[in-house]
Amino acid sequence: MKALAIGAIVRDAEIERAPWIGDRRWSLIHDVSRVVADPVVRQMGTVVGSLCHNDPAGDWTATALASRATIVIRGKAATRRVLIDEFLVDSFATAVGEGEIALGAEFPAPDDRTAGSYQKVERKVGDFATAAAAVQISLGSDGTVRAAGVALSAAGACAVRVDEAERLLTGQKPTAELLRAVSDAAWKRSAPQADLRGSVEYKKHLAGVLVARGVRQALARLGVQA
Ligand SMILES: Cc1cc2nc3c(=O)[nH]c(=O)nc-3n(C[C@H](O)[C@H](O)[C@H](O)COP(=O)(O)OP(=O)(O)OC[C@H]3O[C@@H](n4cnc5c(N)ncnc54)[C@H](O)[C@@H]3O)c2cc1C
């Protein structure tokens, strides 16, 4: 399998119960599929609907960023493929234009040395994130990080990639010191709004903590301690 293709009518609950969901390579998708909204909403909500909705605190958008997903968009004349980074335009706005529809989302298939983690703080089950972090780590044969995907939800107008955290991790052997730098990068990148879920300071603090926790859990799933 080159990619996991999730069509426009696939509901969250189908992903949560998919036969491949227990495979370590899909651990980021596994984690997120259990914390989007609540079980009742997941029976109706779709992954692609969530991406198209592009709520600033949505869970699938950050997951798609960390996974480097591509969205397939069909127009009257042609079909085009848009990387998630360009797909998420602004709060509740995407690259889907007039007369277009999203056909699906493609998540590149991770290799055997890849694992992920989704970390979400919510006030109660069924609530949108106060803060959340999506992490995917691929290790090379020498134990260094070959590729990293790190993204935040509830940290800006829409989900954001923490480029600096990805840069810091790539090519390095994970250490406690490196994780502190990665956590700082997430804190800096997070630009949330204060609301009923918490203050700007609280949400920024959570962003740093959750990214470090996500990297640590992804590594632990690969048998590495940092
Ligand atoms: C009580 C409640 C709690 C929730 N909690 C969370 C949460 O914790 N985390 C979270 O991430 N989400 C949460 N959600 C959102 C939910 O999970 C769904 O993602 C959301 O409601 C969208 O549902 P839907 O898939 O039916 O899309 P729709 O409601 O049908 O569509 C959403 C938007 O996307 C557009 N759209 C949908 N499909 C396409 C397509 N194929 N092509 C182009 N445009 C399209 C629609 O026109 C619309 O503007 C919550 C929702 C509810 C009601």
The ligand as a Tripos MOL2 file, in Angstrom:
@<TRIPOS>MOLECULE
LIG
   53    58     1     0     0
SMALL
NO_CHARGES

@<TRIPOS>ATOM
      1 C1        -20.9470   17.9530   19.4320 C.3       1 LIG1
      2 C2        -19.7920   17.9710   18.4540 C.ar      1 LIG1
      3 C3        -18.5090   17.8170   18.9550 C.ar      1 LIG1
      4 C4        -17.4290   17.8250   18.0710 C.ar      1 LIG1
      5 N1        -16.1570   17.6590   18.5720 N.ar      1 LIG1
      6 C5        -15.1050   17.6220   17.7170 C.ar      1 LIG1
      7 C6        -13.7900   17.4080   18.1960 C.ar      1 LIG1
      8 O1        -13.5260   17.2310   19.3820 O.2       1 LIG1
      9 N2        -12.7780   17.3890   17.2780 N.ar      1 LIG1
     10 C7        -13.0060   17.5590   15.9430 C.ar      1 LIG1
     11 O2        -12.0450   17.5400   15.1800 O.2       1 LIG1
     12 N3        -14.2480   17.7280   15.4710 N.ar      1 LIG1
     13 C8        -15.2940   17.7560   16.3090 C.ar      1 LIG1
     14 N4        -16.5530   17.9350   15.8220 N.ar      1 LIG1
     15 C9        -16.7320   18.0600   14.3730 C.3       1 LIG1
     16 C10       -17.1640   16.7240   13.7730 C.3       1 LIG1
     17 O3        -16.2820   15.6950   14.1460 O.3       1 LIG1
     18 C11       -17.2070   16.7840   12.2390 C.3       1 LIG1
     19 O4        -15.9130   16.8780   11.7180 O.3       1 LIG1
     20 C12       -17.9110   17.9760   11.7330 C.3       1 LIG1
     21 O5        -19.1590   18.0990   12.3890 O.3       1 LIG1
     22 C13       -18.1070   17.8460   10.2250 C.3       1 LIG1
     23 O6        -19.0360   16.8570    9.9810 O.3       1 LIG1
     24 P1        -19.2490   16.1520    8.5820 P.3       1 LIG1
     25 O7        -18.1270   15.2210    8.2970 O.co2     1 LIG1
     26 O8        -20.6290   15.6060    8.5790 O.co2     1 LIG1
     27 O9        -19.1140   17.3410    7.5230 O.3       1 LIG1
     28 P2        -20.2470   18.3630    7.0960 P.3       1 LIG1
     29 O10       -20.8770   18.9760    8.2880 O.co2     1 LIG1
     30 O11       -21.1080   17.7320    6.0760 O.co2     1 LIG1
     31 O12       -19.3250   19.4240    6.3470 O.3       1 LIG1
     32 C14       -18.4980   20.3320    7.0520 C.3       1 LIG1
     33 C15       -18.0780   21.4350    6.0450 C.3       1 LIG1
     34 O13       -17.2030   20.8710    5.0630 O.3       1 LIG1
     35 C16       -17.8120   20.9330    3.7700 C.3       1 LIG1
     36 N5        -17.6050   19.6100    3.1430 N.ar      1 LIG1
     37 C17       -17.8860   18.3990    3.6920 C.ar      1 LIG1
     38 N6        -17.5110   17.4120    2.8490 N.ar      1 LIG1
     39 C18       -16.9730   18.0240    1.7550 C.ar      1 LIG1
     40 C19       -16.3930   17.5460    0.5540 C.ar      1 LIG1
     41 N7        -16.2790   16.2310    0.3010 N.pl3     1 LIG1
     42 N8        -15.9270   18.4450   -0.3540 N.ar      1 LIG1
     43 C20       -16.0240   19.7830   -0.1080 C.ar      1 LIG1
     44 N9        -16.5520   20.2990    1.0160 N.ar      1 LIG1
     45 C21       -17.0260   19.4340    1.9440 C.ar      1 LIG1
     46 C22       -19.2960   21.2270    3.9900 C.3       1 LIG1
     47 O14       -19.8360   21.9520    2.9180 O.3       1 LIG1
     48 C23       -19.2480   22.0460    5.2640 C.3       1 LIG1
     49 O15       -18.9190   23.3830    5.0010 O.3       1 LIG1
     50 C24       -17.6320   17.9650   16.6830 C.ar      1 LIG1
     51 C25       -18.9490   18.1140   16.1940 C.ar      1 LIG1
     52 C26       -20.0060   18.1120   17.0600 C.ar      1 LIG1
     53 C27       -21.3970   18.2610   16.5020 C.3       1 LIG1
@<TRIPOS>BOND
     1     1     2 1
     2     2     3 ar
     3     2    52 ar
     4     3     4 ar
     5     4     5 ar
     6     4    50 ar
     7     5     6 ar
     8     6     7 ar
     9     6    13 1
    10     7     8 2
    11     7     9 ar
    12     9    10 ar
    13    10    11 2
    14    10    12 ar
    15    12    13 ar
    16    13    14 ar
    17    14    15 1
    18    14    50 ar
    19    15    16 1
    20    16    17 1
    21    16    18 1
    22    18    19 1
    23    18    20 1
    24    20    21 1
    25    20    22 1
    26    22    23 1
    27    23    24 1
    28    24    25 2
    29    24    26 1
    30    24    27 1
    31    27    28 1
    32    28    29 2
    33    28    30 1
    34    28    31 1
    35    31    32 1
    36    32    33 1
    37    33    34 1
    38    33    48 1
    39    34    35 1
    40    35    36 1
    41    35    46 1
    42    36    37 ar
    43    36    45 ar
    44    37    38 ar
    45    38    39 ar
    46    39    40 ar
    47    39    45 ar
    48    40    41 1
    49    40    42 ar
    50    42    43 ar
    51    43    44 ar
    52    44    45 ar
    53    46    47 1
    54    46    48 1
    55    48    49 1
    56    50    51 ar
    57    51    52 ar
    58    52    53 1
@<TRIPOS>SUBSTRUCTURE
     1 LIG1         1 GROUP 0 **** ****
